[in-house]
Amino acid sequence: MSKRISLRQFQENLTRRLVESRSGERRGLLGVLAGNEHWLLNLPEAGEIMTPSVLAPVPLTHEWYRGLVNVRGVLYSVVDLSRFHDGPPIATPGAQSRLLLVGARQGVHSAILVSRVLGLRNEDDFETDAQADDPRPWVSAHLRDANNQLWLWLDIPQLLANSIFLDAGVN
């Protein structure tokens, strides 16, 4: 049964959201934790966030390729983002682990498994770490927050187009 709210509550909520959107407080980034690394994604690229369900394993694939998941009749390939970067495997289904359906804008049915979602972030809360260098083409920037925590900016289109990401089969 859906939650019912009064018209007045709906209008107050809508007014509050409009005021927040005009105030410049934009939280256009999604923060996630994958293994030991903190990642930022553009919110529109993050797609749908869901609790992992039963994954169907696929034989003869890399250990970072976790299998397939059925989401409303559509099969999505699932990649463990931590393991893909040689980190520890993410337990699934875990209490906090989540799937991000990231390929919808690119027409790719792909999901990345993360340890947990850390919430929305504002780009202005980070400073670029110019000293950091990363060979991974899908890492578009290294950022540091007020606590000096390193965050990696995940470029979803670059990741989805990369041959390493696309080649899940073991040769």
C-alpha positions as CSV (number, residue, x, y, z in Angstrom):
1,M,0.0,0.0,0.0
2,S,1.4,3.4,-0.9
3,K,2.0,6.1,1.6
4,R,-0.7,8.8,1.5
5,I,0.0,12.4,2.1
6,S,-2.2,15.4,2.2
7,L,-2.2,17.9,-0.6
8,R,-0.8,20.5,1.9
9,Q,2.2,18.2,2.8
10,F,2.8,17.6,-0.9
11,Q,2.8,21.3,-1.7
12,E,5.1,22.1,1.3
13,N,7.5,19.4,0.2
14,L,7.5,20.6,-3.4
15,T,8.1,24.2,-2.3
16,R,11.0,23.2,0.0
17,R,12.6,21.2,-2.9
18,L,12.2,24.2,-5.3
19,V,13.8,26.6,-2.8
20,E,16.7,24.1,-2.2
21,S,17.3,23.8,-5.9
22,R,17.5,27.6,-6.3
23,S,19.7,28.1,-3.3
24,G,22.7,26.6,-5.2
25,E,23.0,23.6,-2.9
26,R,23.5,21.1,-5.7
27,R,24.5,17.6,-4.8
28,G,25.3,16.3,-8.3
29,L,27.7,13.5,-7.2
30,L,27.1,10.1,-5.7
31,G,29.7,8.8,-3.3
32,V,30.2,5.1,-3.1
33,L,32.7,2.8,-1.4
34,A,34.1,-0.2,-3.3
35,G,36.4,-2.2,-1.2
36,N,39.0,0.3,0.1
37,E,38.4,3.0,-2.5
38,H,36.0,6.0,-2.3
39,W,34.5,6.8,-5.7
40,L,32.4,9.7,-7.0
41,L,30.0,9.4,-9.9
42,N,27.9,12.0,-11.7
43,L,24.4,11.4,-10.3
44,P,22.7,11.1,-13.7
45,E,25.2,8.4,-14.7
46,A,24.7,6.5,-11.5
47,G,21.4,5.2,-12.8
48,E,19.3,3.1,-10.5
49,I,20.6,1.9,-7.1
50,M,19.3,-1.4,-5.8
51,T,20.0,-4.1,-3.3
52,P,21.7,-7.0,-5.0
53,S,19.5,-10.0,-5.6
54,V,20.5,-13.5,-6.7
55,L,23.3,-13.4,-9.2
56,A,23.6,-16.1,-11.9
57,P,27.3,-17.0,-12.2
58,V,28.8,-17.1,-15.6
59,P,31.6,-19.7,-16.2
60,L,35.0,-18.9,-17.7
61,T,34.9,-15.2,-16.7
62,H,37.3,-13.1,-14.6
63,E,36.7,-13.2,-10.8
64,W,35.6,-9.5,-10.9
65,Y,32.8,-10.5,-13.2
66,R,30.2,-11.6,-10.7
67,G,27.5,-12.8,-13.1
68,L,24.1,-11.7,-14.4
69,V,21.1,-10.3,-12.5
70,N,17.6,-10.1,-13.8
71,V,16.0,-6.6,-13.2
72,R,12.4,-6.5,-14.3
73,G,13.0,-9.0,-17.2
74,V,16.3,-7.4,-18.4
75,L,19.6,-9.1,-17.8
76,Y,22.5,-6.9,-16.5
77,S,26.1,-8.0,-16.3
78,V,27.5,-7.4,-12.8
79,V,31.1,-6.3,-12.1
80,D,32.6,-6.1,-8.7
81,L,34.2,-2.6,-8.8
82,S,36.6,-3.4,-5.9
83,R,37.8,-6.7,-7.4
84,F,38.0,-5.1,-10.8
85,H,40.7,-2.8,-9.3
86,D,42.5,-5.7,-7.6
87,G,40.8,-4.9,-4.3
88,P,39.0,-7.3,-1.9
89,P,35.8,-8.9,-3.3
90,I,32.6,-7.4,-2.2
91,A,30.3,-9.7,-0.2
92,T,26.9,-10.2,-1.9
93,P,24.3,-10.1,-0.8
94,G,25.6,-7.9,1.9
95,A,23.8,-5.7,4.4
96,Q,25.1,-2.6,2.7
97,S,26.3,-3.7,-0.7
98,R,24.4,-2.2,-3.7
99,L,24.2,-2.5,-7.4
100,L,24.4,0.6,-9.6
101,L,22.7,0.1,-13.0
102,V,25.1,2.4,-14.8
103,G,24.8,1.7,-18.5
104,A,21.2,3.0,-19.3
105,R,22.4,6.2,-20.9
106,Q,24.8,4.4,-23.1
107,G,22.4,1.6,-24.0
108,V,24.5,-1.0,-22.1
109,H,23.0,-3.3,-19.5
110,S,25.7,-3.2,-17.0
111,A,25.8,-3.0,-13.2
112,I,28.6,-2.3,-10.8
113,L,28.6,-3.9,-7.3
114,V,29.8,-1.5,-4.6
115,S,30.4,-2.1,-0.9
116,R,28.0,0.7,0.1
117,V,26.5,4.0,-1.0
118,L,27.9,6.9,0.9
119,G,25.3,9.4,-0.3
120,L,25.1,12.6,-2.3
121,R,28.0,15.0,-2.5
122,N,28.6,18.5,-3.7
123,E,31.5,19.0,-6.1
124,D,32.5,22.2,-4.3
125,D,33.3,20.1,-1.2
126,F,36.4,18.6,-2.9
127,E,39.7,19.9,-4.1
128,T,41.7,18.4,-7.0
129,D,44.7,16.3,-6.0
130,A,47.0,17.4,-8.8
131,Q,49.9,15.2,-7.5
132,A,48.0,12.0,-8.0
133,D,48.5,10.1,-11.2
134,D,46.3,7.2,-12.3
135,P,46.8,4.9,-15.3
136,R,43.2,3.9,-15.4
137,P,41.4,5.9,-18.2
138,W,38.1,5.8,-16.4
139,V,39.5,7.7,-13.4
140,S,39.0,11.2,-14.6
141,A,40.2,13.0,-11.4
142,H,41.6,12.5,-7.9
143,L,39.9,14.6,-5.3
144,R,40.3,15.2,-1.6
145,D,37.6,16.2,0.8
146,A,37.8,18.3,4.0
147,N,39.1,15.2,5.9
148,N,41.8,14.7,3.4
149,Q,40.1,11.5,2.2
150,L,41.1,10.5,-1.4
151,W,38.1,10.1,-3.8
152,L,38.3,8.8,-7.4
153,W,36.0,10.3,-10.0
154,L,34.6,7.5,-12.0
155,D,33.9,8.3,-15.7
156,I,31.2,5.9,-16.5
157,P,31.2,6.3,-20.3
158,Q,35.0,5.7,-20.3
159,L,34.6,2.6,-18.1
160,L,31.8,1.1,-20.3
161,A,33.8,1.7,-23.4
162,N,37.1,0.3,-22.1
163,S,38.2,-3.0,-23.6
164,I,39.4,-4.4,-20.2
165,F,35.9,-3.8,-18.7
166,L,34.2,-5.3,-21.8
167,D,36.4,-8.4,-21.9
168,A,35.0,-10.4,-19.0
169,G,36.0,-13.8,-20.4
170,V,39.1,-15.6,-19.3
171,N,41.4,-16.4,-22.2
